[in-house]
Amino acid sequence: MQIENDIKEFIAKQFLFSDEGYPYEDDTSFLQEGIIDSLGVMELVTFVQDTYRIKVDPAEVTPEHFDSVTKLSAFVKAKAT
């Protein structure tokens, strides 16, 4: 649950410019909702690499991994094990 909360806090502050938290469902698409763009995806990559000390291969930077809180947290958990 901590990973999900970290991601929500990062998204809220970095892309929504909000201190009110993350107002979307965990499976809401970042791209379809316009929450982030391609540059934002790269910021997410840097965030997860720095925060969780994991290496993200360029081939792994796909919507299947980086398009929602649910998908991103599952990706981080899988990489961390």
N, C-alpha and C positions, 0 to 999 in steps of 0.2 A: 504493500500500500504506500510505502514511503516513496518509491520510484514514481508512482502516479502523481502523488502530491508535489514532488519536485518538478515534474514536467508541467503540471498545471500552473504552478507558481511562476516558472520561467516563461511560459506562454503568456500568462496574464500580464506580467511586468514588461516583457520584451516586445510583445507584438500588440497587445490590447491596451497597453499603457494604463493598467488598472491596478489599484490596490484592493479592489473589491473581490478578487478571486477570479476563478475560471468559470464563466457563466454557461458553458456548454456541457452536453453529455460526453462521457469518456470516448464514445465511438463516433463522435462528430468529425467529419473530414476537415482537416486543416485547410486543404487546398480548395475543396468545393465551397466552403463557407468564406473563403477569402481571408482566413486568419493569417496565413503565411503564403509567401510566394517562393520561387526557387532560391532566392537569396536567404530567405528564412529557413529553408530546409538545411542549407549549409550552416547556419547559425545553430540549428538543432544538433547537427552532427558534431560540431565543436563542443556544444554543451554536454552531450552524452559522453564524448571521449574524455573531456576534462573532469567531469563530475564522477563518472563511474570507472575511469581508467580502463576503458576498453578501446580496441582498435576497430574502426569502421572501414571496411573495404569500399572503394568507390562503387563496386558492383552491388553493394548492399543498400545503397542510397536510392530506395525505390518507395513508391507509395505504399507498398505492402508492409514496409517497416516504419515509415516516417509520416503517416497521414492521419494519425489520431493518437490520443493518449493511450488507448487500449493497445494499438499496434506497436507504438514506440516502447511502451513499458514491457510488452512481451519480448520485443527484440532485445532490449537491454538485459532482461532477465536471462534470456537464452545465451547471450554473449558472455555474461558474467559467470556462467557455470562451466 
